[in-house]
Amino acid sequence: VAGTHGKTTTTSLIASVLAEGGLDPTFVIGGRLKSTDSNAKLGQSEYLVAEADESDASFSHLKPMLAVVTNIDADHMSTYDGDIDRLRQGFIDFLQNLPFYGLAIVCSDDEGVRSILPDVGRSIVTYGINDDADIRARDIRYGEGLTDFEVVRSNDDAALAIRLRLPGLHNVRNALAAIAVAGELGIDDDALVNALQGFEGIDRRFQNNGEVLTDRGRVMLVDDYGHHPTEIAATVAAARAGWPDRRIVLVFQPHRYSRTRDLLDDFASVLADVDVLILLEVYAAGEDPIAGADSRAIARAIRGRGGVEPVFVESFDEAVSLLRGLLADKDLVLTMGAGDVGGFAARLPALLVQDKAVGIGS
């Protein structure tokens, strides 16, 4: 399973569907699957479900029988010398590693994916919300943490009702990939529906840490690994769709100076779409600082656009102090980033309630 975004969730959904269908797969995933408390499992069948990584081009060494591509977006561009065409060629090469009888399952909603299809030269099944997709979602409805939709498949006149315990349109697409794989492997619809509805999610992928009662009221806490503008936009959209009456308070830690430099305008655009924005300093991930590519630069770019007033903080302690003073009842606090903000998010419930005997889910 390859793609700039959604690999971990899609791989996890596919592994869960295969397991429910009795195929007992081996899986290797880039995040911890809550149902197994692990990111890997050795199954007893011939099936291996693996997350394929484009960040270092290592996916070019894989020889799959069936390959999924969720999307193609500009990220990890240093691996491809800053050339988007080289990145696209990497995905073409990955799909051409399929045998002549193999199958590519791809998201035709994505412009980057559509751009490579004429050069793939393998059998293709498409999925998405567009009318031309072979596996298509329609009648999508959002509730608090739930997403309901119908699936229409080109080889079946009957629509299939699906419920996910995951929010957001991006997760509808992730589920469609798993549905497409299930169809190719002959997994029956009952097992498919049960697997998708029972899917518990992955750590730090819209992880709902419950509600806490603070001095300012009861607030909901969500943590997410997203650190690319496309991922931030999808997560914020999911929060707005699922909890439309809540204010979105985002605490964001950018990841890598090079990504901040390359995508500064995109970050400014998507981050401006929240109600309250707290910016932590960039998590370097081993990189040296780059002038004009830090969180203050993001804040300046956002101010130039108007709208939300970003607040830069230098530490997690400062972020907590700020949150204690600005939170309101029913706020949704969203922590995002691929650095050590995840550890901060795990501590945040206790930090917000201080010495209160009130915790998550109370």
C-alpha positions as CSV (number, residue, x, y, z in Angstrom):
1,V,0.0,0.0,0.0
2,A,1.7,3.2,-1.2
3,G,0.8,6.8,-1.3
4,T,1.8,10.1,0.2
5,H,-1.1,10.1,2.7
6,G,-3.3,7.5,4.2
7,K,-0.9,4.5,3.9
8,T,-1.1,3.4,7.5
9,T,-4.9,3.6,7.9
10,T,-5.5,1.9,4.5
11,T,-3.0,-0.9,5.2
12,S,-4.6,-1.4,8.6
13,L,-8.1,-1.5,7.1
14,I,-7.0,-4.0,4.5
15,A,-5.3,-6.2,7.1
16,S,-8.4,-6.1,9.3
17,V,-10.7,-7.0,6.4
18,L,-8.5,-10.0,5.4
19,A,-8.4,-11.2,9.0
20,E,-12.2,-11.0,9.3
21,G,-12.5,-12.8,6.0
22,G,-10.6,-15.7,7.4
23,L,-7.4,-15.2,5.4
24,D,-5.1,-14.6,8.5
25,P,-2.6,-12.3,6.9
26,T,0.8,-11.3,7.9
27,F,1.0,-7.5,8.2
28,V,3.6,-4.8,8.6
29,I,2.2,-1.3,9.3
30,G,3.7,2.1,10.1
31,G,1.5,2.6,13.2
32,R,0.1,0.6,16.1
33,L,-3.1,-1.1,15.3
34,K,-5.4,-0.8,18.3
35,S,-7.1,-4.1,17.9
36,T,-3.8,-6.1,18.1
37,D,-1.7,-3.5,20.1
38,S,1.0,-4.0,17.5
39,N,2.2,-2.7,14.1
40,A,3.0,-6.2,12.9
41,K,1.7,-9.8,13.1
42,L,2.9,-13.1,11.6
43,G,-0.1,-14.8,10.1
44,Q,-0.5,-18.4,8.9
45,S,-1.5,-17.7,5.3
46,E,0.3,-16.7,2.1
47,Y,-1.0,-13.2,2.4
48,L,1.3,-10.3,3.4
49,V,-0.1,-6.8,3.7
50,A,2.6,-4.1,3.9
51,E,2.9,-0.4,4.0
52,A,5.2,0.7,1.1
53,D,7.3,3.8,1.8
54,E,8.1,6.4,-0.9
55,S,9.9,8.7,1.5
56,D,13.2,7.0,0.8
57,A,12.1,5.3,-2.5
58,S,12.4,1.9,-0.8
59,F,9.0,0.9,-2.2
60,S,10.8,0.4,-5.6
61,H,12.3,-2.8,-4.2
62,L,8.9,-4.4,-3.5
63,K,7.4,-7.0,-5.9
64,P,3.7,-7.1,-5.0
65,M,0.9,-9.1,-6.6
66,L,-1.6,-6.4,-5.8
67,A,-0.7,-2.8,-5.2
68,V,-2.7,0.2,-3.8
69,V,-1.9,3.8,-4.4
70,T,-3.9,6.3,-2.3
71,N,-2.5,9.5,-3.6
72,I,0.6,11.3,-4.9
73,D,1.6,14.6,-3.3
74,A,4.8,16.7,-2.9
75,D,6.6,15.4,0.2
76,H,10.0,14.0,1.0
77,M,11.1,15.8,-2.2
78,S,14.8,15.7,-1.3
79,T,14.7,12.0,-2.2
80,Y,13.6,13.0,-5.7
81,D,15.9,16.0,-6.0
82,G,12.9,18.3,-5.7
83,D,11.4,17.0,-9.0
84,I,7.7,16.1,-8.9
85,D,8.1,14.2,-12.1
86,R,10.8,12.0,-10.5
87,L,8.3,11.3,-7.6
88,R,5.6,10.4,-10.1
89,Q,8.0,8.1,-11.9
90,G,8.8,6.4,-8.6
91,F,5.1,5.5,-8.3
92,I,5.0,4.3,-11.9
93,D,8.0,2.1,-11.3
94,F,6.4,0.7,-8.1
95,L,3.2,-0.3,-10.1
96,Q,5.3,-1.7,-12.9
97,N,6.9,-4.1,-10.4
98,L,3.5,-5.9,-10.5
99,P,3.6,-9.0,-12.7
100,F,1.7,-8.8,-15.9
101,Y,-1.3,-10.6,-14.2
102,G,-1.1,-8.3,-11.1
103,L,-3.5,-5.5,-10.3
104,A,-3.2,-1.8,-9.4
105,I,-6.0,-0.4,-7.1
106,V,-5.8,3.4,-7.2
107,C,-7.7,6.4,-6.0
108,S,-9.0,8.2,-9.1
109,D,-10.1,11.2,-7.1
110,D,-6.5,12.2,-6.8
111,E,-4.9,14.3,-9.5
112,G,-1.4,12.9,-9.0
113,V,-2.7,9.4,-9.3
114,R,-4.6,10.2,-12.5
115,S,-1.5,11.7,-14.0
116,I,0.4,8.5,-14.0
117,L,-2.2,6.0,-15.1
118,P,-1.5,6.2,-18.9
119,D,2.1,5.1,-18.1
120,V,1.3,2.2,-15.7
121,G,0.7,-0.6,-18.2
122,R,-1.1,-2.9,-15.7
123,S,-4.7,-3.9,-15.0
124,I,-6.3,-1.1,-12.9
125,V,-9.3,-0.8,-10.6
126,T,-10.2,2.7,-9.5
127,Y,-11.9,3.9,-6.3
128,G,-13.2,7.2,-5.2
129,I,-16.3,9.4,-4.9
130,N,-16.2,10.4,-8.6
131,D,-18.9,8.9,-10.9
132,D,-16.3,7.1,-13.0
133,A,-14.7,5.1,-10.2
134,D,-15.1,1.3,-10.3
135,I,-15.6,1.3,-6.5
136,R,-17.6,4.4,-5.6
137,A,-19.0,5.9,-2.4
138,R,-22.2,7.8,-2.3
139,D,-24.7,9.2,0.2
140,I,-21.9,10.0,2.7
141,R,-23.2,11.1,6.2
142,Y,-21.2,12.2,9.2
143,G,-21.9,11.9,12.9
144,E,-19.8,12.2,16.0
145,G,-16.9,9.9,15.2
146,L,-19.0,7.9,12.7
147,T,-19.2,7.9,8.9
148,D,-22.0,6.1,7.0
149,F,-22.0,5.7,3.2
150,E,-23.1,3.4,0.4
151,V,-20.7,1.6,-1.9
152,V,-21.5,1.0,-5.6
153,R,-19.3,-1.5,-7.4
154,S,-19.1,-1.7,-11.2
155,N,-19.6,-5.5,-11.1
156,D,-22.6,-5.4,-8.7
157,D,-25.9,-3.6,-9.1
158,A,-26.7,-3.7,-5.4
159,A,-25.3,-0.9,-3.1
160,L,-23.6,-2.0,0.1
161,A,-24.1,0.0,3.3
162,I,-20.9,0.8,5.2
163,R,-20.4,2.3,8.7
164,L,-17.0,3.4,9.9
165,R,-16.0,4.5,13.4
166,L,-13.6,6.9,11.7
167,P,-14.5,10.5,10.7
168,G,-13.8,12.3,7.4
169,L,-13.9,11.9,3.7
170,H,-10.3,10.8,3.6
171,N,-11.2,7.7,5.6
172,V,-14.1,7.0,3.2
173,R,-11.5,6.8,0.5
174,N,-9.2,4.6,2.7
175,A,-12.1,2.2,3.3
176,L,-12.9,2.1,-0.4
177,A,-9.3,0.8,-1.1
178,A,-9.9,-2.0,1.4
179,I,-13.3,-2.7,-0.2
180,A,-11.6,-3.0,-3.6
181,V,-9.0,-5.4,-2.2
182,A,-11.7,-7.5,-0.5
183,G,-13.5,-7.8,-3.9
184,E,-10.4,-9.1,-5.6
185,L,-9.7,-11.7,-2.9
186,G,-13.3,-13.0,-2.8
187,I,-14.1,-11.8,0.8
188,D,-17.8,-11.9,1.4
189,D,-19.7,-8.7,2.1
190,D,-20.7,-9.7,5.6
191,A,-17.1,-10.1,6.7
192,L,-16.2,-6.8,4.9
193,V,-19.0,-4.8,6.6
194,N,-18.1,-6.3,10.0
195,A,-14.4,-5.6,9.6
196,L,-15.0,-2.0,8.6
197,Q,-17.5,-1.3,11.3
198,G,-15.4,-3.0,14.0
199,F,-12.2,-1.2,13.0
200,E,-10.8,0.5,16.1
201,G,-8.3,2.7,14.4
202,I,-4.5,3.3,14.8
203,D,-2.6,5.3,17.4
204,R,-2.3,9.0,16.6
205,R,-4.7,8.9,13.6
206,F,-7.6,11.1,14.7
207,Q,-7.1,9.5,18.1
208,N,-10.0,10.6,20.3
209,N,-8.6,10.9,23.8
210,G,-12.0,11.7,25.3
211,E,-13.3,14.7,27.2
212,V,-11.9,16.5,30.2
213,L,-13.6,18.9,32.5
214,T,-11.4,22.0,32.9
215,D,-12.0,25.3,34.7
216,R,-13.3,26.6,31.4
217,G,-15.7,23.8,30.7
218,R,-15.7,20.4,29.1
219,V,-13.4,20.0,26.1
220,M,-12.7,17.1,23.7
221,L,-9.1,16.1,23.0
222,V,-8.0,14.6,19.7
223,D,-4.4,13.7,18.6
224,D,-3.2,13.2,15.0
225,Y,0.1,12.4,13.4
226,G,-0.7,14.5,10.3
227,H,2.2,16.9,9.5
228,H,1.6,17.7,5.8
229,P,-0.8,20.4,4.7
230,T,-3.0,17.9,2.9
231,E,-3.2,15.8,6.0
232,I,-4.0,18.8,8.2
233,A,-6.8,19.9,5.8
234,A,-8.3,16.4,5.9
235,T,-8.2,16.2,9.6
236,V,-9.6,19.6,10.2
237,A,-12.4,18.9,7.7
238,A,-13.2,15.6,9.5
239,A,-13.4,17.5,12.8
240,R,-15.7,20.1,11.4
241,A,-18.0,17.5,9.7
242,G,-18.2,15.3,12.8
243,W,-18.5,18.0,15.4
244,P,-19.9,21.1,13.6
245,D,-20.9,22.8,16.8
246,R,-17.4,22.8,18.3
247,R,-14.6,25.4,18.1
248,I,-11.5,23.8,16.6
249,V,-8.4,24.7,18.7
250,L,-5.3,23.4,16.9
251,V,-1.9,22.9,18.5
252,F,0.5,22.2,15.7
253,Q,4.1,21.2,15.7
254,P,5.7,21.5,12.2
255,H,8.0,18.6,11.3
256,R,11.3,19.3,9.5
257,Y,12.6,22.7,8.4
258,S,12.9,21.5,4.8
259,R,9.2,20.6,4.7
260,T,8.3,23.9,6.3
261,R,10.3,25.7,3.6
262,D,9.0,23.8,0.7
263,L,5.3,24.0,1.7
264,L,5.2,27.3,3.7
265,D,2.3,28.8,1.7
266,D,0.3,25.6,1.8
267,F,0.8,25.4,5.6
268,A,-0.4,29.0,5.9
269,S,-3.5,28.3,3.9
270,V,-4.7,25.2,5.7
271,L,-3.8,26.4,9.2
272,A,-5.7,29.6,8.7
273,D,-8.9,27.5,8.6
274,V,-9.1,26.7,12.3
275,D,-10.7,28.9,15.1
276,V,-7.7,29.0,17.4
277,L,-4.1,28.2,16.3
278,I,-1.2,27.6,18.6
279,L,2.2,27.0,16.8
280,L,5.0,25.1,18.4
281,E,8.5,25.4,17.1
282,V,9.5,23.1,14.3
283,Y,10.6,19.6,15.3
284,A,13.9,19.3,13.5
285,A,14.1,15.5,13.1
286,G,17.9,15.8,12.7
287,E,17.8,18.8,10.3
288,D,19.7,22.1,10.8
289,P,17.5,25.2,11.0
290,I,16.8,27.0,7.8
291,A,16.3,30.7,7.8
292,G,12.8,31.7,7.1
293,A,11.4,28.2,7.5
294,D,10.3,28.1,11.1
295,S,7.0,28.5,13.0
296,R,7.4,32.3,13.2
297,A,7.5,32.3,9.4
298,I,4.3,30.3,9.2
299,A,2.7,32.7,11.7
300,R,3.7,35.7,9.6
301,A,2.4,34.1,6.4
302,I,-1.0,33.4,8.1
303,R,-1.2,37.0,9.4
304,G,-0.7,38.2,5.9
305,R,-3.7,36.3,4.8
306,G,-6.0,37.6,7.6
307,G,-8.4,35.4,9.6
308,V,-7.2,33.4,12.6
309,E,-4.5,35.1,14.7
310,P,-1.7,32.5,15.3
311,V,0.0,32.3,18.6
312,F,3.6,31.1,18.7
313,V,4.8,29.3,21.8
314,E,8.3,28.2,22.6
315,S,7.5,25.2,24.9
316,F,4.8,22.7,25.8
317,D,4.5,24.4,29.2
318,E,3.7,27.6,27.5
319,A,1.1,25.9,25.3
320,V,-0.7,24.4,28.4
321,S,-0.8,27.8,30.1
322,L,-2.2,29.4,27.0
323,L,-4.8,26.6,26.6
324,R,-5.9,27.0,30.2
325,G,-6.7,30.6,29.6
326,L,-8.5,30.4,26.3
327,L,-10.5,27.2,26.2
328,A,-14.2,27.4,26.2
329,D,-16.9,24.7,26.9
330,K,-17.3,22.2,24.0
331,D,-14.0,23.1,22.3
332,L,-12.3,20.4,20.3
333,V,-8.5,20.6,21.0
334,L,-6.6,19.0,18.2
335,T,-2.9,18.3,18.6
336,M,-1.0,17.5,15.3
337,G,2.5,16.7,14.2
338,A,5.0,13.9,13.7
339,G,7.4,14.9,16.4
340,D,7.3,14.8,20.2
341,V,3.9,16.5,20.2
342,G,2.5,13.0,20.5
343,G,3.9,12.6,23.9
344,F,2.6,16.0,24.9
345,A,-0.9,15.0,23.7
346,A,-0.8,11.9,25.9
347,R,0.0,14.1,28.9
348,L,-2.4,16.9,28.0
349,P,-5.6,15.5,29.7
350,A,-3.9,15.5,33.1
351,L,-2.2,18.8,32.5
352,L,-5.5,20.5,31.7
353,V,-7.4,19.2,34.7
354,Q,-4.4,19.9,37.0
355,D,-5.3,18.5,40.4
356,K,-8.9,17.8,39.6
357,A,-10.1,14.2,40.1
358,V,-11.6,14.3,36.6
359,G,-10.0,12.6,33.6
360,I,-10.5,11.3,30.2
361,G,-14.1,10.2,29.4
362,S,-15.5,11.6,32.7
